[in-house]
Amino acid sequence: MPSPSAPDTAAVRPAHRDPNVLRWLGAYTSSAVGDTVYYVALSWAAVQAGTPAQAGLVTAVSAVPRALLMLGGGVVADRYGPRPVVLGSSAVRCLLVVVAAAMLMVADPGLWALGGVALLFGMVDAVFLPAASALPARITGRDQLARVHGMRGLATRLATVFGGPLGGLGIALGGTAGSFGLAALLIGVSLPVLWAVRVGRPASAAEGVERPRGTALAELRDGLRHIAQDRVLRPLVLAMALADLGFVGPMNLGLTLLAREKGWGSAGMGWVLAGFGVGAGAASLLLALRGRVPRAGLVMAVAELAGCSAIAALAHAPSVLAATAVALAIGLAGGLGGALKGALLQVTAGPAYVGRVTSAATLVGFGVAPLTFPLVGAAVARWSAGPVFAGCAAICALGVLVTLGSAPLRRAELPR
């Protein structure tokens, strides 16, 4: 007798008590911590090999292949299934980090070699990220997706909190090569854990209906058409793109420049980041335990609006304590809104389109927005942080207007 699929077993108990979902969460967390350690090691190695500007280029180069190839990565995830794609791409990512560690052990690789590793890592990420984002829809029931996205958000926050210190510890104990080795170990640990995760099949496959396969370009067009024709997905993907475009710049490079402008120093910036992390983690934990939020579309819009207002206010915080409180509010609002957007996206997308829909929705956040960092830096240098944060908040607010202006999205609900 065949074993039940993951969504069937998930229906018996809440996702946060389902061993299959918890195995996935363990694999995701280990991989996310490994990613953070990798970026710490890459940044450190690049700073040692060149100027700060050159180091910035090395760390940002991964975003270029993600921006160019991520839509194709969604096609790969839908064609071959998210689990095998995540397993294969994670193995390649682990191998790349091992190669970086080996290069540092035997020689001084220089900026070109580090940039090559970063570029290849970004290319693999373009396949890995859509598949990893599409996987939750295969391991749990539709009514548990909000809870799973809350758990995922909490894991992401934990990776941010623990990944940085672990990366620094790896550098202190084993040099940059040791930190790369630690990153490879953490990414590698996720592989056997993920291998033990059982996945369900998309509805079309479960019902014995095989979708015809065309060329990769034809499948990509089919996925984009699926988004364009759906009354919820079309505004949701646009709202997510605008939110990411306005959020990523100020809360990454912009925050560093703001701390320098205000004289808060690295310790002050650390407190602000901690406030954001605590807020986002609290929102994710709340959603993971609660499981469902009524009137999800409207709540998402209200949370995003509060987050936009807080981003604009952050640049005018008079002290580190006030900025930490504002960042806490940004984390709460952004964590809740982000998890609801992810859940609504996967609930609404056709089961055979989840990879392509996810890749389109996250393209700006993972691929395009990081490329705006030089523009954000130049704008802050010219006009100071206040106007730049206000402009980015206005871009986020456009996403809220898209949500509120679309009745189907505004009234969207998560399954009970």
N, C-alpha and C positions, 0 to 999 in steps of 0.2 A: 504493500500500500504506500503510495507516495506521501512524503511528508508535506504538511500544509505549508502554503506560502507565507512569507513574512507578514503581509497585510492581514491574512486570516488570523494568525496567532496574535497579532497586535491588537485585534478587536477584543480579545478576551480581557486584557488588562491595559491600564494607561501606559503610554510610551515610556514614562520615566520609571516604570516598574517592569518593563519588558526586557528580559536578558538579551534578546537579539538587538534591540535598539541600543542597549547599554554597551554591547560589544562594538557597534558602529561608533558610538560616542567615544569610546576609549581609543579606537583607531584614529578618529578625526582629531581628537585632542593631541595625541602623540605626534601626528603629522603636523598639526598647526604649531605646536611648540618647536618642533624641528625646523619648520620654516622660519620662525622668529630667530632661532639661534643661527641659522644660515645667514640671514640678512645682517645680523650683528657681526658675524665673522667676515662677511664680504665687505661691509663698511669699514671695519677695522683694517683689513688687509689692503683695501684701496687707499685709505688715508696714509698707511705706512709707505705705500708705493708711489704716491703722487700728491698733488695739491688738493685742498678741500674741494675746489671746483671740479677737478678731474675725478675725485672720489664720488662726487654727486652724479656725474655722468655715468660712471660705472654702475652705481646702484639703481639708476633710473632706466638703464638700457633694457631691463627685463620687460618694461611696460610696452616697448615698441612691438615685439612679436605678439604680445597679448592683444594689443589693439588691432593688429592686422589679421590674426589667425583665430581669434576666439569664436567667431561665428562658425568657422569650419570645425572647431572643437565641439560645438554643440551638435553638428551633424554626426560626428564620430560617436558621440555619446548615445545618440538615438539609434544609430545603425547597429552598433555592437553591444549596447547595454552599458550603463554607467559603472557597474561593478568591475567587469574585466578591464575597462578603460582606466579606472582609478588604480587598479592593481598594476597594470602595465606601466602607466605614466609615473606612479610612485616609485616603482623599481628603477626607472630611468633617472628620476630626480635624485634618488639615493646614490646611484652610480656617479652622477655628475658631481655631487658633493664629495664623494670619496676621491674622485680624480682631483678636485681642487685641493683636498687635504694632502694627497700624494705629491702634487706639484710643489706645495709649500714645504714639504718635508725634504725634498731633494734639491730644490733650487729656489731662487727668487723669481717668481713667474712674471712679475711686472703687470702694468695696467692692461695691456692688450690681452694677455691670457685670462686675467680676472674678468675683463669685459666679455671675452668669449664664453666663459662659464655662465656669466649672468645672462647673456643673450640666449644660449641654449636652454638654460633653466626657464626663461620666459617663454620660449617656444613650446616646451613640454607643459608649462603651466596653462598655455592656451587650450590644451586638450584636457588637462587634469581638472581645472576649475569648473568648467561646465558639467563634467561628469560627477564631480564631488557634490556640486549643488543639486544635481538631479537625483542623486541616490536616495535622499530621504523619502521621496515618493514611492520607492520600491520596497522599503523596509517597514512601513507602517500603514495604517488605514488613513483615509482622508480626514477623518474626524480627529486624528492625532497630530496632524501636520503642524498646527500652531505650537503645540507642546514641543515637538521635535525641533522646530526652528528656535524656540526659546532655549532649549538645551544646547543647540549649536552656537547660539550667541554667547551663552555662558562659557562654553569651551573656548571660543575665540578670545574672550576677555581673560580667561585663565592663561591662555597661551601668551598673551601680551604681558601679563603680570610676571609670569615665571620665565618666559623665553629670554628676556633681556638679561636678567641676573644669571641665568644658566650660561648664556653666551659669554658673558663677562668672566664667569668662573672657568669656563673652558679655556679662554684665552690666558687667564692667570695661571692655570695649572699646566696646560699643554701648548701654549702659544696659539697662533691663529690656526695652525693645522689641527690642534686638539679640539678647537671649537668647531671646525668643519667636521671633524670626526664625530663629535657629539651630535651634531645636526643629522649626519647620515645615520647614526644609530637610532635616533628618535623616529626619523622617517621610515627606517627599515623595520622597527618594531611594529609600526602600524600595519605592515603587510600580512603577517600571520593572523593578527586579530581581525582584520578585514576579511581575510579568507574564510573565517569562521562565521561571518554574517550571512544569513539566508536572505535572499531577495525574492520578491514576487515578480510577476511579469506584467507588462502593460495590458490594459483591458483587451486590446485588439488581439494580442497573442493568447491571452487566457481564454478567449472565446473561439480560438481557432481561426481567426481571420488574419491572414497574412497581408500586410501592406506591400504593394509593389515598390521595388527599389529602383530609382533612377540614378543618374549621375549625382555626385556630391553637390554640384551647383544646383541641380534640379531639386534636390532635397532641401537645400538651403532656401531656395525660393519658396518652396512649399511651406517651410516653417515660418518665414516672414509673412507669407500670405495668411497663414493661420492666425498670426498676431493681428494683422491688419483687419481681418474680418470679424474678430471677436470684440464685442462691445465693452468687455471688461479688460481684456489683455491690452488692447490698443492704448487706452489712456494710462493703464498701470505701468507699462513698460516706459512710456514717455515720462511719467511722474518719477519713476525710479532713476532714469537718466538725469533729469534735472536736479534731483536731490543729491545724487552722487557728485555731479559737476560742481554744485555749490558747497558741498560739505567737505570733500577730500582735501582741497587746497588749504583752507584756513585751519583745519584740525590736524594738519601734518606740518608742512613747512611753515605755514602762517603762524602756528602757535609758537614755533621756535623764534621767529622774527618778532612776534609780539612780546615774548618774554625778554628778549634783548632790548627792545624799545622801552619797555617799562622798567627795566633794571631788576627783574625778578631773579635772574641767574638760572642756572641749570636746576638748582634745588626747587625754586619756585615753579619752573616748568614741570618738574616731576610731580609736585603736588597737584597742579592743574590736570595733568594726565591721569593721576590717580583718581581725582574726583570724577573725571569722565568715565574711567574704567569701572568705578564702583556703581555709578548710576546705570551704565549700560548693563553691568552684570546683574544688578537688582531687578531691572526690567525683564531681562531674559529669564532669571530665576522665577519671577512672578508668573510669567507666561508658561514656563515649563511646568509649574505646579498647578496652575489654574486650568490650562489646556484650551480654553476657548474664551474669546471676548465677543460679546454681542455687538452687532452693528460694526463689524470689523472695518469696513471701508471708511465710515465716518470717524471712528476712533483713530484710525491711521492718519487721516487728514488733520485732526485736531492735534495729535502728538507731533506730527511733522511741523505744523504751524508754530507750536511752542518751541520746538527745536530751532527753527529759523530765527525766531525772536531772540533766543538765548545766544545764538552765534553772533548776531549783531551786537548784543549787549556785552559779550565777552571782551571785546576790544576796549570797552570803557570801564571795565572793572577797576576800582581804585586801589585794590590791594590783592595780594596773593590769596588771602582767605576768601575775598569776594569772588575772585576769578575761579577758585576751586568750587565754590557753591554754584556758580553759573555753569561750569563744566559738568557738575553733577546733574544739573537739570538737562543739559544737552544729552548726556548719556542716557538718562531715563527716557526722554522723549525719543531720541534716536534709536535706542534699543527696542522700545515697544513698537515704534513705527516700522523699523527695519524687519523685525520678526513677522509682523502682520503682513507686510508686503511680500515677503518670501512665501508665507503660507498661502496667501491669496493667489499668488502666481502659480504655485504648483497644484492648487485645488482647481483652478480655472483651466490651465493648459490641458489639451488633449493628452492622454497617456503616452501616445507615440511621439509627442512633440516636446516633452519636458526639457530635454537637453538643448534643443534649439531655442526654445523660449527663454530658458535660463541664461544661455550665452548672450542673447540679445539684450536681456534686462540688466546683466552685470557688465556688459562691454565697457560702458563709460566708467564705472567704478574701478574696475581692475586694469583697464587698458588706456582709456583716454584721459581721465582725470589726473593720473600721475604725470602725464606729459605737460600739464598746465603749471607745474611747480615753478619753472623759470619765469612764467608770466606773473604768477602770484608774487614771487620774489621781487621782480622789477617794479610791480605796482606798489608794493609796500615801501620800497626804496623811494619811489617818486611821491606818493601821496600819504604815507604812514598807514598803520594797520587799520585804523577806524573805518575809513571809506572802503577799503578792500574787503573787510569783514562784512560791512553793510551790503556791498555789491554781491558778495557770495551768498549772503542770507536772502537777498532778493531773488537770486537764481533758484534757491531752494523753495522760496515762496511760490514761484511759478509752478513748481510741481504740485504744491498744495492746491493752487487754483485749477490745475488740470483735474485733480481728483474731485474737488467740489463741483466743478463744472460738468462732470460726467455722472449722470444719475445712476447708470448701472454700476459704476465703480463705487460711488458714494453709498449706495444701498447694498453693496456686496456683503455676504455673510459667509462665515466658515461653517462647515458641516457640523451637526450635533453628534 
